[in-house]
């Protein structure tokens, strides 16, 4: 049993560790995916807060990240960080790029980076059909850069009129955050990190609780069933309870306990049945004893009463009383010998007894109430072996209860047939197939070890039926079982 518990514990702990590892890996994977994919900047869709991932700033020494360089190469853009006069800060080149911006105006994307610093991307492939600008020297460089901001970051909008580039204030400008401040993306990352730091331990705690509950139920559910069973046994109810904890799979964990309690149940039932048999023969013995001793005791009492009135005949009365006492002694010895012989031959003797009363006694012995008995017998008594009949009904009833998680309703119908008594036994449990029942009856075995079958102890039933020259028939039904037993 220790090894079985160890294996079960290892199994559930392994499942718990695997699930915990999966939760952690999933959380980290989501975090990395969010950082690398959601915040990985694309040249055509970049926003101001994407610059923190595109530009690496080492105390004013700028470089572009490898991912962003690959994106620039793929999209055909050239990127710069410039000041308000369009002088490049990075990469360091020796000429102002204001004219480059004007010449490639449709292919320019600008974003605010830091105060007085701007991020510019130029794509010379967008220069087609671009009208010539006649006033480049008159253009305010800061206004020009501002008008090229995307995502409504621009405070101005440019337009071309008669070859001149002019500006008008934007009506849709929205606020932005510089790269050296906390951006919405930064805050999102912080929130994501915080959520992960809270969510992963919380998930692990919840997972721990779930696994603890499952393991507790796995280990304790059978124990509740055995507690219910032992409580019933202590109350004289000698059958397995119809318990929500009665699960064959979970009870396999406690094979030794299950076998011990079932053996206890069987032994208590056998002891109670044996006690009933002894009580039957004891009552019979007392009845016979009281009947046979009544006459000699009456004679002794009469002789004792008349002796004072016949002094001359006292010797005669004393001899008569002595003879009656000797007769009583021999009678008691004879009745005791008969009692010992009868009780030692309970399994082979036949006697007249009431089938209905016998079944009622069995119901009281088992302690199960959901049994309906219908008696349509003409004769009150049946000549047979009471012990065999009791054992047969004990097995029928006890195993109907034993192999159903929910205890079924049982119907027993007694009726007369030509030269025999017919017993119809029905329950509404899980049932068994016709082939199995007839096969068990033919070979006289039990199906208690087969959890899929009804579990009738057919060897006991077979012996009882054969002793009474009877027959056994399985009647097919949709639910439960229906047995027809004929006794001669």
Beta strands, then each sheet from edge to edge (+ up, - down):
strand 1: 55-58
strand 2: 61-64
strand 3: 78-83
strand 4: 88-90
strand 5: 108-114
strand 6: 117-122
strand 7: 156-161
strand 8: 164-169
strand 9: 351-353
strand 10: 371-376
strand 11: 382-384
strand 12: 410-417
strand 13: 420-427
strand 14: 471-474
strand 15: 481-487
sheet 1: 1+ 2-
sheet 2: 4+ 3- 6+ 5-
sheet 3: 7+ 8-
sheet 4: 9+ 11-
sheet 5: 10+ 12+ 13- 15+ 14-
end
